């Protein structure tokens, strides 16, 4: 396993660098080069993780991801930190509000957007065991994605975190914490609310979406992302495909 960063995360990565100095590369503020290096290492049989603030390892080097990584179906995993408005004070250059839309268009690429710490852990384990390209979108916020002891994380299978009959909130990412607040307010007003964590955007759990639409009076999608191309658009595609 090789970890490549675009000149950030030293406080976070210090322990890894100290323990595995031969498994770490700082490519500098050159994300296109970072992705090219990752592709080359993957072609030589390495499992590679690239890491940077959300927009930089995705949109800044989109062509390299498309042509070098996804076209060749290489074992490169793109880890972005700060999805949505996590870096709000740094302005629009650091706001990741189009990344899901962009990344889900690419062939061979799994798109994961976990909502809490357990899902992050499980998604990371999945990427270390899988072959081919992956995209893991991390937030600075997170919700309480409770799991039972026997639960197994499955890519492409959403999770019902709480049951409800009136309303379904289908969400992705750390905005789960806002959904949990909304659920409490709604239930104070006698509105029973189901919360679904769609931790995988691609492949998408279409069956769970269809089930929620058929069983709920109202379905709401919630994400820290533009309304175009993200989870909401993916759900709309399911609605059209199934003539709901």
Long-range contacts (C-beta under 8 A, 24 or more apart in sequence): 1-46, 1-47, 1-48, 1-49, 1-128, 2-38, 2-41, 2-46, 2-47, 2-48, 2-49, 3-48, 3-49, 3-51, 4-34, 4-37, 4-38, 4-48, 4-49, 4-50, 4-51, 5-34, 5-50, 5-51, 5-52, 6-30, 6-31, 6-34, 6-50, 6-51, 6-52, 6-56, 6-57, 8-51, 8-52, 8-53, 9-51, 9-52, 9-81, 13-51, 31-56, 31-57, 31-60, 31-61, 32-60, 32-61, 32-63, 32-64, 34-61, 35-61, 35-64, 35-65, 35-68, 35-69, 35-76, 36-64, 36-68, 38-69, 38-74, 38-76, 39-64, 39-68, 39-69, 39-72, 39-74, 39-76, 42-69, 42-74, 42-75, 42-76, 43-72, 43-74, 46-75, 47-75, 47-77, 47-128, 48-74, 48-75, 48-76, 48-77, 49-76, 49-77, 49-78, 49-79, 49-127, 50-76, 50-77, 50-78, 50-79, 51-79, 51-80, 51-81, 52-79, 52-80, 52-81, 53-80, 53-81, 53-82, 53-87, 53-94, 53-96, 54-80, 54-81, 54-82, 54-83, 54-84, 54-86, 54-87, 54-94, 54-96, 54-99, 54-137, 55-80, 55-93, 55-94, 55-95, 55-96, 55-99, 56-80, 58-96, 58-99, 58-102, 58-103, 58-135, 59-98, 59-99, 59-102, 62-102, 65-103, 65-106, 65-109, 65-133, 66-106, 69-109, 69-133, 70-106, 70-107, 70-108, 70-109, 70-133, 71-107, 73-108, 73-132, 73-133, 74-132, 74-133, 75-131, 75-132, 75-133, 76-133, 76-134, 77-127, 77-133, 77-134, 77-135, 77-136, 78-103, 78-133, 78-134, 78-135, 78-136, 79-136, 79-138, 80-135, 80-136, 80-137, 80-138, 81-138, 81-140, 82-138, 82-139, 82-140, 83-113, 83-137, 83-138, 83-139, 83-173, 83-174, 83-224, 83-225, 84-139, 84-173, 84-174, 84-175, 84-223, 84-224, 84-225, 85-224, 86-139, 86-140, 86-141, 86-174, 86-224, 87-140, 96-137, 96-225, 97-224, 97-225, 97-226, 98-225, 98-226, 98-228, 98-229, 99-137, 99-225, 100-137, 100-172, 100-201, 100-223, 100-225, 100-229, 100-230, 100-231, 101-225, 101-226, 101-228, 101-229, 101-230, 101-233, 102-229, 103-135, 103-202, 104-201, 104-202, 104-229, 104-234, 105-229, 106-133, 108-132, 108-133, 109-133, 109-134, 109-135, 109-202, 110-134, 110-135, 110-155, 110-200, 110-202, 110-203, 111-135, 111-137, 111-200, 111-201, 111-202, 112-136, 112-137, 112-155, 112-199, 112-200, 112-201, 113-137, 113-172, 113-173, 113-198, 113-199, 113-200, 113-201, 113-231, 114-138, 114-145, 114-173, 114-197, 114-199, 115-142, 115-143, 115-145, 115-171, 115-172, 115-173, 115-174, 115-175, 115-176, 115-197, 115-199, 116-142, 116-143, 116-144, 116-145, 116-174, 116-176, 116-197, 117-142, 117-145, 118-145, 118-146, 118-147, 119-145, 119-153, 119-159, 119-197, 119-199, 122-153, 123-153, 123-155, 123-199, 125-153, 126-153, 126-155, 130-155, 137-173, 138-174, 139-173, 139-174, 139-175, 139-224, 140-174, 141-174, 141-175, 141-177, 142-174, 142-176, 142-177, 143-174, 143-175, 143-176, 143-177, 143-178, 143-179, 143-180, 144-176, 144-177, 144-180, 145-176, 145-197, 155-200, 155-203, 156-200, 156-203, 156-204, 156-205, 157-200, 157-205, 157-208, 158-196, 158-197, 158-198, 158-199, 158-200, 158-205, 158-208, 158-209, 159-196, 159-197, 159-199, 160-194, 160-195, 160-196, 160-208, 161-195, 161-196, 161-197, 162-193, 162-194, 162-195, 163-192, 163-194, 164-192, 164-193, 164-194, 164-195, 164-216, 165-192, 165-194, 165-215, 165-216, 166-191, 166-192, 166-193, 166-216, 166-217, 166-218, 167-191, 167-192, 167-193, 167-194, 167-216, 167-217, 167-218, 167-219, 167-220, 168-193, 168-194, 168-195, 168-196, 168-212, 168-213, 168-215, 168-216, 168-218, 168-219, 168-220, 169-193, 169-194, 169-195, 169-196, 169-220, 169-221, 169-222, 170-196, 170-198, 170-209, 170-212, 170-219, 170-220, 170-221, 170-222, 170-231, 170-235, 171-195, 171-196, 171-197, 171-198, 171-221, 171-222, 171-223, 171-231, 172-197, 172-198, 172-199, 172-201, 172-222, 172-223, 172-230, 172-231, 173-223, 173-224, 173-225, 174-224, 175-222, 175-223, 175-224, 178-222, 179-222, 198-231, 201-230, 201-231, 201-234, 204-234, 204-238, 206-238, 206-241, 206-242, 209-235, 209-238, 210-238, 210-242, 210-244, 213-239, 213-244, 214-244
